Amino acid sequence: MFDKAALDKLFDDLRGKYGEQSDWEDILRQAHLGVAYSDANVPLASKNIDPRVASAIEQHKP
């Protein structure tokens, strides 16, 4: 389960990589949804989570 430190690192990483892109709001929305799925042990691939977001979630997953 993600704790505050892991969430901060995840969102900082995403913001640094994609914060200036036109689809930033969609990426952010996907990240929130992806974290919820991840915490519930639902495979992200089965839920059509953006691959950029899924990769970051797997990287920062505690």
Secondary structure, 3 states (H helix, E strand, C coil): CCCHHHHHHHHHHHHHHHCCCCCHHHHHHHHHHHHHHHHCCCCHHHHCCCHHHHHHHHHHCC
